[in-house]
Amino acid sequence: MSGGGDLYACVDVGTSNIKLCVYDSELVRRHSETASVPVDAHGLQDAELLYRAVRHLLDRGKELGARSAGLATYRASTVAWRKDGTPLTPVVTWTDRKVTSTYRGLPAYFKLIGKIPPLDLIISPYSPVMKFLRLRELNPALPEDCMQWTVDGYLAYRLTGEFVSDPTNACLTGLVDPRSMKEIGIVRSLFKLKFQAPRLVENSERIGDAGGIELNALSADQQAACIGEWALEKGSAKVTNGTGTFVDVPTDGFARRGELIPMVLLKHRGRVWYGVEGYLPTTGVAVNLLLSMGLIRGYDDLEVAGDGGVLFIPALTGLQVPRAPDAKGMVTGLDMGSDRRALVSGLLKAIAFHVRFVLEQAGERPRVLKADGGLSKSGELLRRISAAANVDVVRSADLEATSRGLAMLQIAATGKGRLEDLAKVRQETEVFSRKPDAVMEEEYEKWRNLTTWLKSSPKSSPAE
């Protein structure tokens, strides 16, 4: 493989696909390939197959000349395994819908306690704590000495033998305080979670040898994308349009804003960066649904201008913001003149409105919104986001922001560069800008009303 300097293998463990990207020391992507491990209809994934796919891609990176590796993982997803690495459960991914039933099965006093901040973030249908309880449901015979954690801890352990987790993942479990980085003992006690906790490492830190390649970076996927886009300081924000649409907004210190999730964006050399996030879980999944139905042939069919008055809310696994875990996907506004283009337009519009809503909840007015992810190939989607949020949207030529962030973390961890300097390495970018109009404002109000109805209507709840 050509390219000067050291090479860095970056494995982005997404829910739909697992990507290997190899970058050189100038942050030029020299190679990429993808593996796939399916998630079943219940939101479960085979943990052994997941490990083997990651192992295979790291071996490929090593074959291509990389001696350093970084790992980004999807978040809020749990698994149990033996100390020899053998999985005892599948991975309960963040798309699992049965956690809502787990939450409903809690004693009434749990739900009363869960109304008190900050426990309202932890004792809720969205909390990864519910996914730890799901592990017990999937395997009631889990031994007390088994290991349990999120995907980052599981993969790091299988790869290096070190049981570690990073703050971007650990602080989203509901078991680690994002301000002190210490365990929240009351949560463990309430739910009788007795398993061993991992050692916390920084995002840019040598973890150990992973079969001849050094694991030097560990991060949650969306936070790694924030690093890759350098959306860590106030004035900028990031939107990833992939399996879902994730909007991350930096804040000054730990903050709670509306219904958004407070989170750690990065811990590096003792400093912690914070932000808030709102997401729509299944936007990319909705596009794949349109593909499977034959309504579109490819991403080019997303370049649909105009407005037919249709709204397609892709709540295929509920809504996170506004909170409506039992909501179903919905199409409204169809008339005799509607066609597939109107349906596509309605989906793009709903995604754009979601982005605007998150920014409003965050109470921040970013100067620029940086876009990445496969669905961001659609220029029309980015123009609609620009109009809805009244902000310029910038798209880099390299849409693999998560992997780029991992490469930056590895370079910093190995002492070959500073993150702040790496953020200035020039990328080719394209700016998308469109002004809002009166029609869009009317449509946004319709979207607000509809999502409010989805949140409150028992008709949106699944059958028991």
DAUR-V207483 format. One record per residue. N is the residue number from 1. RES is the residue in one small letter. PSI is psi as a letter, one per 30 degrees, with the letter a starting at -180 (* if undefined). OMEGA is omega as a letter, one per 30 degrees, with the letter a starting at -180 (none if undefined). Layout:
# DAUR-V207483
n->(N;N)
res->(RES;RES)
psi->(PSI;PSI)
omega->(OMEGA;OMEGA)
This chain:
# DAUR-V207483
n->(1;2;3;4;5;6;7;8;9;10;11;12;13;14;15;16;17;18;19;20;21;22;23;24;25;26;27;28;29;30;31;32;33;34;35;36;37;38;39;40;41;42;43;44;45;46;47;48;49;50;51;52;53;54;55;56;57;58;59;60;61;62;63;64;65;66;67;68;69;70;71;72;73;74;75;76;77;78;79;80;81;82;83;84;85;86;87;88;89;90;91;92;93;94;95;96;97;98;99;100;101;102;103;104;105;106;107;108;109;110;111;112;113;114;115;116;117;118;119;120;121;122;123;124;125;126;127;128;129;130;131;132;133;134;135;136;137;138;139;140;141;142;143;144;145;146;147;148;149;150;151;152;153;154;155;156;157;158;159;160;161;162;163;164;165;166;167;168;169;170;171;172;173;174;175;176;177;178;179;180;181;182;183;184;185;186;187;188;189;190;191;192;193;194;195;196;197;198;199;200;201;202;203;204;205;206;207;208;209;210;211;212;213;214;215;216;217;218;219;220;221;222;223;224;225;226;227;228;229;230;231;232;233;234;235;236;237;238;239;240;241;242;243;244;245;246;247;248;249;250;251;252;253;254;255;256;257;258;259;260;261;262;263;264;265;266;267;268;269;270;271;272;273;274;275;276;277;278;279;280;281;282;283;284;285;286;287;288;289;290;291;292;293;294;295;296;297;298;299;300;301;302;303;304;305;306;307;308;309;310;311;312;313;314;315;316;317;318;319;320;321;322;323;324;325;326;327;328;329;330;331;332;333;334;335;336;337;338;339;340;341;342;343;344;345;346;347;348;349;350;351;352;353;354;355;356;357;358;359;360;361;362;363;364;365;366;367;368;369;370;371;372;373;374;375;376;377;378;379;380;381;382;383;384;385;386;387;388;389;390;391;392;393;394;395;396;397;398;399;400;401;402;403;404;405;406;407;408;409;410;411;412;413;414;415;416;417;418;419;420;421;422;423;424;425;426;427;428;429;430;431;432;433;434;435;436;437;438;439;440;441;442;443;444;445;446;447;448;449;450;451;452;453;454;455;456;457;458;459;460;461;462;463;464)
res->(m;s;g;g;g;d;l;y;a;c;v;d;v;g;t;s;n;i;k;l;c;v;y;d;s;e;l;v;r;r;h;s;e;t;a;s;v;p;v;d;a;h;g;l;q;d;a;e;l;l;y;r;a;v;r;h;l;l;d;r;g;k;e;l;g;a;r;s;a;g;l;a;t;y;r;a;s;t;v;a;w;r;k;d;g;t;p;l;t;p;v;v;t;w;t;d;r;k;v;t;s;t;y;r;g;l;p;a;y;f;k;l;i;g;k;i;p;p;l;d;l;i;i;s;p;y;s;p;v;m;k;f;l;r;l;r;e;l;n;p;a;l;p;e;d;c;m;q;w;t;v;d;g;y;l;a;y;r;l;t;g;e;f;v;s;d;p;t;n;a;c;l;t;g;l;v;d;p;r;s;m;k;e;i;g;i;v;r;s;l;f;k;l;k;f;q;a;p;r;l;v;e;n;s;e;r;i;g;d;a;g;g;i;e;l;n;a;l;s;a;d;q;q;a;a;c;i;g;e;w;a;l;e;k;g;s;a;k;v;t;n;g;t;g;t;f;v;d;v;p;t;d;g;f;a;r;r;g;e;l;i;p;m;v;l;l;k;h;r;g;r;v;w;y;g;v;e;g;y;l;p;t;t;g;v;a;v;n;l;l;l;s;m;g;l;i;r;g;y;d;d;l;e;v;a;g;d;g;g;v;l;f;i;p;a;l;t;g;l;q;v;p;r;a;p;d;a;k;g;m;v;t;g;l;d;m;g;s;d;r;r;a;l;v;s;g;l;l;k;a;i;a;f;h;v;r;f;v;l;e;q;a;g;e;r;p;r;v;l;k;a;d;g;g;l;s;k;s;g;e;l;l;r;r;i;s;a;a;a;n;v;d;v;v;r;s;a;d;l;e;a;t;s;r;g;l;a;m;l;q;i;a;a;t;g;k;g;r;l;e;d;l;a;k;v;r;q;e;t;e;v;f;s;r;k;p;d;a;v;m;e;e;e;y;e;k;w;r;n;l;t;t;w;l;k;s;s;p;k;s;s;p;a;e)
psi->(k;l;k;l;a;l;k;k;k;j;j;j;j;l;e;e;l;k;k;k;k;k;l;a;f;g;h;k;k;f;k;k;l;k;l;k;j;k;k;l;f;f;g;k;k;j;e;e;e;e;e;e;e;e;e;e;e;e;e;e;e;e;e;f;f;k;f;k;l;l;k;k;l;l;l;h;k;l;l;k;l;l;f;g;f;k;k;f;l;l;k;j;l;f;f;k;f;f;f;e;e;e;e;f;f;l;l;e;f;e;e;e;e;f;f;j;k;g;f;f;f;e;i;l;f;f;k;f;e;e;f;e;e;e;e;e;e;e;i;f;g;k;l;f;g;l;k;k;a;l;e;e;e;e;e;e;e;e;e;f;f;k;j;l;l;l;e;e;e;e;f;g;f;g;f;k;k;f;e;f;g;l;k;j;e;e;e;e;e;e;g;h;j;g;l;k;k;l;k;k;l;l;f;i;k;k;e;l;k;i;h;g;k;k;j;g;k;k;l;l;e;e;e;e;e;e;e;e;f;h;i;f;l;k;f;l;l;k;k;k;j;b;e;l;k;k;k;k;j;k;l;j;l;k;k;k;j;b;g;l;j;k;l;k;e;k;k;k;h;f;k;k;k;l;a;l;k;k;l;j;e;h;e;e;e;e;e;e;e;e;e;f;f;g;f;l;f;a;f;f;f;f;i;j;l;l;j;g;g;k;k;j;j;h;i;f;h;l;k;e;j;l;j;i;f;g;k;l;k;k;k;l;g;k;a;f;g;k;a;e;e;e;e;e;e;e;e;e;e;e;e;e;e;e;e;e;e;e;e;e;e;f;g;l;i;k;f;k;k;k;k;a;l;e;f;f;f;j;e;e;e;e;e;e;e;e;e;e;f;h;k;k;k;k;k;l;e;j;f;i;e;e;e;e;e;e;e;e;e;e;e;e;e;g;g;f;l;k;e;e;e;e;f;f;k;k;k;k;l;k;k;k;k;k;k;l;l;e;e;e;e;e;e;e;e;e;e;e;e;e;e;e;e;e;e;f;k;f;f;f;k;l;k;*)
omega->(l;a;a;l;a;l;a;l;a;a;l;a;l;a;a;a;l;a;l;l;l;a;l;a;l;a;l;a;a;a;l;l;a;l;a;l;a;l;a;a;l;a;l;a;a;a;l;l;l;l;a;l;l;l;l;a;l;l;l;l;l;l;a;l;l;l;l;a;l;a;l;a;l;a;l;a;a;l;l;a;l;a;l;l;a;l;l;l;l;l;l;a;a;l;a;a;a;l;l;l;l;l;a;a;l;l;a;a;l;a;l;l;a;l;a;l;f;a;l;l;a;l;a;l;a;a;l;l;l;a;l;l;l;l;l;l;a;l;a;a;l;l;a;a;l;a;l;l;l;a;a;a;l;a;l;l;a;a;a;a;l;l;a;l;l;a;a;l;a;a;l;l;a;a;a;l;a;l;a;a;l;a;l;a;a;a;l;a;a;a;l;l;a;a;a;l;l;l;l;l;l;a;l;a;l;a;l;l;l;l;l;l;a;l;a;a;l;a;l;a;a;l;l;l;l;l;a;l;a;l;a;a;l;a;l;l;a;l;l;l;a;l;l;l;a;l;a;a;l;l;l;a;l;a;l;a;l;l;a;a;l;a;l;l;a;l;a;l;l;l;l;l;a;l;l;a;l;a;l;a;a;l;l;l;l;l;l;l;l;l;a;l;a;a;l;a;a;a;l;a;l;a;a;l;l;a;l;l;a;l;l;a;a;a;a;l;l;l;l;l;f;a;l;a;a;a;l;l;a;l;l;l;l;l;a;a;a;l;a;l;l;l;l;l;l;l;a;a;a;l;a;l;l;l;l;a;l;l;l;l;a;a;l;l;a;l;a;l;a;a;l;a;a;a;l;l;a;l;l;l;a;l;l;l;l;a;a;a;a;a;l;l;a;l;l;l;l;a;a;a;l;a;l;l;l;l;l;l;l;l;l;a;a;l;a;l;l;a;a;l;l;l;a;l;a;l;l;a;l;a;l;a;l;a;l;l;a;a;l;l;l;a;l;l;l;l;l;a;a;l;l;l;l;a;a;a;l;a;l;a;l;l;l;none)
